[in-house]
Amino acid sequence: MAHDFFHHIVKAALEKDGWEITHDPYELRLDNEENKALRKNNTGNTSE
């Protein structure tokens, strides 16, 4: 998995602020039903 432009900048800032990075990268996997629920909560609808 390729890191985007900001990955190292954000990681360094978090570590400087006292965060401990335990998983790099940390993968989030959501199935379709979870995605639909998230879209509904964020936008008020589930249109695709």
Secondary structure by P-SEA (a helix, b strand, c coil): cccccaaaaaaaaaaaaccccccccbbbbbcaaaaaaaaaaacccccc
